[in-house]
Amino acid sequence: MFLREHYPDIYAYIRNRRYDPSYMEITHSRNGQPNIMVIHQGFPLYSRYNPEREAAEWLNTLDETVRQAEHVFFCGLGLGYHLRAFIDAFPDKTIYLYEPDEEFFMAAIETVDLANLLDRKQIAIFAVGKDASVQRQILETALKLIKVSFATVILPAYRKMLPQTIEKLEANLRSSVLNVISSLQTLSLFQTQWAVNIIENMEQNLKTYSFKPMRNACEGIPAVIVGSGPSLEMEFEHLRQLKGRAVIIAAGSSIQALLRRNLEPDLAVSIDPSEANFDIYRKLDLEFVPFLYFPTIQHKIIERATPYMMHAFLTSDPITEYLMDLTKDDPIFDSTSTVTGQAIQAALYMGCNQIVFIGQDFSYPNDRFYAAGVNHVQEEKLNRAVQNADQFVPNVAGGMNRTSKGMLALKISVEMLLDKYEFDQYYNASPVGAMIEGAKPKTLNQLYEECKDISRPADWFKVLVTERCALYSEEKVNRIKEKIRNAQSAVDEIKQKTDEIENIFQELPELQNAEPSRLDRWFADFGYVWSDLMNFESFMPLYSLLIQREFNYVQRHWLELMARPNSYEKIVDLGKTIAPLMGAIKRVTPYLQEGFERLVRNIEDRKEASA
């Protein structure tokens, strides 16, 4: 009942389940305390004599990093002996608790009272389950909440009993740190560009096909996802042989190299919001290339709708989700650090029976950045990037390739995606690129031998798009247009609400020596205007993507700040805490206002023209 109230997801996960008696049994140590015997390993989780004393002695082995850290990722709940000792010894630490073995947890529920331990205020997050997705979710959530110093604690018995799980956890921890850093850098780089592109592209969303009808359209057909790495130019002829036998998907800039070799892909996928992405496409003739875009794409690329243009959506784009009234039936893909991630999900969505990578090298084979024909970036800049690369990754030929932290983050992002989706037919056809965890080796020639007896017309995929896809109904288009008009008004209201918050802080000089009752009134007034903004229906859908980093900062400090008694110093600290968020809102609001004004004007102009 405690779990149902405080951890409903975990409650739903373990409800009506019992631990497996063939895997473990409940025993007791000599002092009478409960213990767990893992049958196939033949030894208990805790001391056979005194588990509590064992936990107390374990505290002495903790290094200085753990002792000084304010935030601790704690792996291993078990029966709670070590966690209880840790919290009692370090009551001021914030703990992110992870139990990787649900069997241990279900045994613990039946054996000891965990409620008074899991109810401790020091526990910020609690997760159960060995799945990689569970590990990544708690790690990335924890990393976003952490304010300062951070350490990891893994119980010694868990390293011994669950070595593969712990090895995977530590790999995921390294990946999650890189992923969070990469996400924050992306937010910093593209925050305002996203705002502009998402709104600019709304009109095109209403004039192009949704990718939704393409679900399972390519069942039984392999997909080849083409990247821009040097290995691509080694495989052009094999790719040409696969035309009509596989779905050839060009991810991002690889479209340049393919079209320059007169090899038209079946589908091109793009997502990048930058001006550099526009440089890739502006000189290419995409009139008759099926093209899948996502609303963050540089808006100038899709200014003119082409006959086979389609769109899908991103989990990280609440603006489009809100304006387009999306449901779980719409094609909403996970956000990744590279367009390859969206190409993979497109292939899975279409039901392809295997996915083969070429040109996805995630490194610099032979100190080269791109395949020949990809030339939207100056050669000097590419050479400098390769020369400055100070990381190395194993390549498929058994050697090592030079790479960069940025390229490594892209590789990890793809590997995390492969791990998330239960599909065992990922293959890496690159003869020189980095090894991709989760992708088995297979050459394009081997793929050709598998499907050489199949032949389709060159335009077979275009026919599929034409037969399956249709534009949105007039009713839906009108409904979305009305929501866009309302959003324009909502942005103006949000600006007024943020102005009210700023105005209330103008009273600060008068409060320095104010009576407690006056301070209480100020906090009541602030609470009202703050809640008015945070609870405003359109605020989070329209702003959360664009202020995510600053909003996370406020969340990390909010509870601790609000728990303090009202005082002038608390008001000063509150102002400092919300200042980055208020600044971000003020920074992006003009972009939203201008974007919605232009979008509504275009909608109205077209309405008058059609009338």
Residue, then its C-alpha position, 0 to 999 in steps of 0.5 A: m500500500f505504501l508503494r501504491e501511494h508513493y511509487p505507483d509505477i513500481y507498484a504496478y510493476i511488481r503487483n501480484r508477483r512473488y520472488d522465484p524460489s528456484y532463484m533465491e530463498i529467505t534465510h536468517s543470519r545467526n543473530g536472527q536477522p533476515n538474509i537472502m541466499v542466491i541458490h545457484q551461487g551458493f552464498p548469501l547476500y549478507s553476512r551469515y552472522n550479523p548483516e547490520r554489523e557488516a553494513a556498519e563496517w562497510l561505511n568505513t570503506l567508503d572513499e572521500t569522493v562519496r563522503q564529500a558528495e552531496h548527491v549519491f547514486f546508490c545501487g543495491l537496496g536488498l533488504g535495506y541494511h546498507l542503505r539504512a546505515f548510509i542514510d543514518a551516517f550521512p543524513d544530508k545527502t540526496i540519494y538516487l536509489y536503484e535496485p537492479d534485481e526485482e527478485f531481491f526487491m520482491a523477496a525484501i517486500e515479503t521479508v522486511d518492512l521497507a516503508n519506513l526506509l523508502d519514506r526517508k526524505q533523502i531518497a529523491i528517486f527510486a527505480v527497480g529493474k535490470d532493463a537498460s531503459v530503466q537504468r538510463q531513465i534513473l541515471e539521466t533523471a538524476l543527472k538533471l536534478i544534481k546541483v553540485s558534487f555527485a558520487t556512485v555507490i554500488l554494494p560489493a555483494y551486487r558486483k559479485m552476484l550481478p557482474q553483467t548487470i553492474e558492468k552494463l550500469e557503469a557503461n550506461l552511467r558513462s553514456s548518460v553523462l555524455n548524453v546529458i552534456s550533449s543535450l545541454q550543448t544542443l539546447s544552448l546552440f539551437q534554443t532560438q532556432w528551434a522556436v523559429n523553425i517549429i513555428e515556421n514549419m507549422e504551415q508546411n505540416l498542414k500541407t504535407y503528408s503525415f508519415k502515419p500511413m507508412r506504418n508497416a508499409c515495408e514489412g519484409i523489406p530490408a532497410v539500408i541507412v546511409g550516413s556520410g562517413p568515408s565508408l560510403e564511397m567504398e560501397f556505392e556500387h553495392l548500394r546501386q545493386l540494392k536499389g529496388r531490393a531494399v529501402i535506401i534511406a539517406a540520413g542527413s548530409s549523405i543525400q549529397a553524395l548519393l545524388r552526385r553519384n546519380l543514386e536516388p535514395d528511396l527516402a531522405v530524412s532530415i531534422d537539423p535546425s541549423e543554417a548549415n543544414f540548409d547549405i546541404y539541400r539548397k543546391l540539390d533537386l529534391e522535387f521527386v525524392p521522398f523526404l521525411y522531415f521533423p518540425t525542428i528542421q531549418h524552415k528554408i529547406i521545406e519552404r516549397a512542399t514537394p510531391y512526396m514530402m512527409h513529416a513525423f514528430l519528436t518526443s522532445d517537441p511539446i510545441t508541435e504536440y500541443l498545436m497539432d493535437l497529437t495522439k499516441d497514434d501519430p508517428i512520434f519518434d524519440s529524440t536523438s543526437t543524430v538524424t541517424g536515430q530518426a532514420i532508424q525509427a522510420a525504418l522500424y515504423m515501416g516494418c523493415n525486417q532488417i536495418v543495415f548501416i553504411g557510412q555510419d562510421f562515428s569516427y575518422p577512418n584514415d583520418r577522413f571526415y566525410a565520404a567524397g561528394v559531401n562538401h557543405v563544410q570547408e575542407e580546412k575546418l574538417n581537417r582541423a576537426v580531425q587533427n584535434a580529435d583525441q579519442f579512439v574507438p575500436n573499428v570493425a577491422g580490429g584496429m582503432n579509429r580516431t574520433s572526437k567527444g562529439m562523434l562519440a556522443l552521436k555513436i552512444s546516442v545510436e547505441m542507446l536507441l538500438d538497445k531500447y528497441e527490441f529488434d535483433q536485425y541491426y547490421n553494420a556494413s562499414p568495412v572501416g568505421a567504428m564498431i556499433e554496439g548492438a549491430k552485427p557485421k554484414t556486408l552490403n554484398q551479403l545483403y544483395e545475395e540475400c535479396k538479389d532475386i527480388s526486383r522492384p521498379a525504381d519508383w516503387f517507394k514513391v508509388l507506395v507513398t502516393e497510394r498510402c498517404a493523404l493530406y489532413s482533413e479540412e476539419k482538422v486543418n481548421r481546428i489546428k489553425e484555431k489553436i495557432r490563433n489562440a497560441q498567439s494570444a497565449v504568448d502575449e498573456i505569458k509575457q504579461k505574467t512574467d512582467e508581473i513577476e518582475n514587478i513584484f521583485q521591484e519591492l525588494p528595497e522596501l523589504q530589507n527591514a520589513e516586519p515578518s507579517r509584511l514578508d509573509r504578504w510578499f510571499a503570498d503575492f509571489g506565490y499567487v503570480w508564480s502559480d498563475l504562470m506555472n499553471f497557465e494552460s499554454f505555458m509549458p507546451l509552448y515554452s518547456l522545450l525552449i527553457q528546459r535547462e533554466f527550468n531544470y535549474v529552478q526545479r533543482h533548488w525549489l524544494e530546498l528554498m521553499a522549506r526555509p522560513n520566510s525572510y528577506e534573504k530568502i527573497v534575495d535567493l529566490g530572485k537569484t534562483i528564478a533569474p535564469l528562467m525569467g531571462a530565458i522566457k524574456r529571450v525566447t518570447p519575442y521569437l514566439q511572438e514574431g513567429f506566431e504573428r507571421l504564421v497567423r498572418n500567412i494563414e489569414d492571407r491564404k484564407e482570403a486568397s482561397a475565398 
